[in-house]
């Protein structure tokens, strides 16, 4: 049984998942993902299972991988890099790990927000370089945050925002009525009605054709001056050129993101040197607490499926 293991968080972080995987007697081939389609095509056809991160698993990759490939076990919850529709068509199970990283990602969201409003990175770097650079920042108390996506992560962000004394607005087609009522969250059906109220926009939606470029030039015209945008979800929720134009024009006060459209980015990526951008290298769920939870769930999914046991979390059905 040959397994392709690509997720670097899984490989780099200690935890019981390593022992569980080693105990199965699988032949493990390790790569440093996320892998592009070109590399996946080179590897396709040689494995019985993928234990993957954000690798590009396209229809072409699937066609070359089958019939040998039996299962895909995704480390994480984002499935937009996997052609799930093609997997379903081919009756190939896609397993994933919901409910294991919401606390960690919510904390990172506030790490980015607080660093942005208090100019933390520039100030700390200046002191390290021998400069006593004192830049005036802002409070987030009594500001309004809009959360796109009120699933597990979005709800954790909402609870933390309320603890900071923020007003919370939300947008989600699957509205969590009981949670929203309990916490006094203002509901919106469309992002257009929410944007004019916001000081901060925080993105926690899945990537789909309906959410791709959700934040774009037309919608950015509706915002207050100096809106702050935080993205710990998917880069493609934001139209990059429109965001950069808004930052350049001063209509957007800052963009803090843990995700980019190309990871790692080329040195020429226009966001890297922008003075109003704050970028972290896709580490929102990468903590010593969260990684073992995700990795163990992904490993249990894989092992249990191959053993025919029921304790698996499957994203697709047929």
Buried (B, 14 or more C-beta within 10 A) or exposed (E): EEBBBBBBBBBEBEBEBBEBBEEBEBEBEBBEBBBEBEBBBEBBBEBBBBBBBBBBBBEBBBEBBBEEBBBBBBBBBBBBBBBBEBBBEBEBBBBBBEEBBBBBBBBBBBBBBBBBBBBBBBBEEBEEEEEEEEEEEBEBEEBBBBBBBBBBBBBBBBEBBBEBEBBBBBBBEEBBEEBBEEBEBBBBEEBEBBBEBBBBBBBBBBBEEEBBBBBBBEBBEBBBEEBBBBBBBBBBBBBBEBBBBBBEEEBBBBBBBBBBEEEEBEEEBBBEEBEBBBBBEBBBBBBEEBBBBBBBBBBBBBBBBBEEEEEBBEBBEE
